Amino acid sequence: MTYLAASTRYDALPYRRVGRSGLVLPAISLGLWHNFGDSTPIATQRELLRTAFDLGINHFDLANNYGPPFGSAETNFGRILREDFKQYRDELIISSKAGWDMWPGPYGQGGGSRKYVLASLDQSLQRLGLDYVDIFYSHRFDPHTPLEETASALAQAVQQGKALYIGISSYSAGKTREIAALLREWKVPLLIHQPAYNLFNRWIEKDLLNATDELGAGVIAFTPLAQGLLTDKYLQGIPADARINRPGGGSLKQEHLSEENVERARALHKIAQRRGQTLAQLALTWTLRDPRVSSALIGASRPEQIVDNVAALSHAPLSAEELAEIDKYAVEGGVNLWEKPSTDFA
């Protein structure tokens, strides 16, 4: 049956300006990291994407190595795009990235070289079946490649019409300022930074938010739910269907589920209950409390999770008293797997 998007899709979900650009993003975006590889039935993927778009989520975020296996998320999304969303292409913001290992040999092991970045983009476009992506990211800072080389490759992607905007992910504040200056030499603005950010991983508050604000760039926070730790899922132990037990779920590690982290999650859960929220909703409300955060990037394995996450936006903002109480439990939990690229040669 031909998919027709809900006519009400733009009625409720707020959109936020991305820095000082002309682009807006939904306050909640959908990431296609773990649940859009070949281990997830295509029917499930289709239901997730339809649910998201019907609720007003028009931003779908990918990377060349999302799966498993690598590349399969882009291939699967490309199929659903052709079959379900072709008529809505101009309503969508589709992003992809290059930076981590992808194919055998010295040129496919990730980084920021011109060879890797531009080859990766061409491969992504082929898998997606697109002429261009809306946002193309450098997925990580590469200390072994001159930043000028990475910046020139990203600028070339825009000049060739293969990307409309440029973003970076997991760069330190210092390197963010540096690459923004280099991109300006090509008359290509830095649109957005995608860092890990959540109640247990607050590294961007030290200087990165100030840097993006100075540069007029937006921020889209990934892992706002700490890969499920900031949901109800782990409050009573590890369920059998948890990500940690599924293919591609190795980024959530046993040490992340330490008793200290789980106890803090339980305390935050009690605050959420007093507000009439789930823990996940509280985590999203908190992540989006700062207007410099343009969007929070969620993942989902079931449509109901997307519905629940979007409902976070209908709750009242956090009060000063609630924020002070949350700060007692919102401490570093050792969950930042991307700390190294964000501190290399900071």
Secondary structure, 3 states (H helix, E strand, C coil): CCCCCCCCCCCCCCEEECCCCCCEEECEEEECCCCCCCCCCHHHHHHHHHHHHHCCCCEEECCCCCCCCCCHHHHHHHHHHHHHHHHHHHHCEEEEEECCCCCCCCCCCCCCCHHHHHHHHHHHHHHHCCCCEEEEEECCCCCCCCHHHHHHHHHHHHHCCCEEEEEEECCCHHHHHHHHHHHHHCCCCEEEEECECECCECHHHCCHHHHHHHHCCEEEEECCCHHHCCCHHHCCCCCCCCHHHCCCCCCCCHHHHCHHHHHHHHHHHHHHHHCCCCHHHHHHHHHCCCCCEEEEEECCCCHHHHHHHHHHHHCCCCCHHHHHHHHCCCCCCCCCCCCCCCCCCC
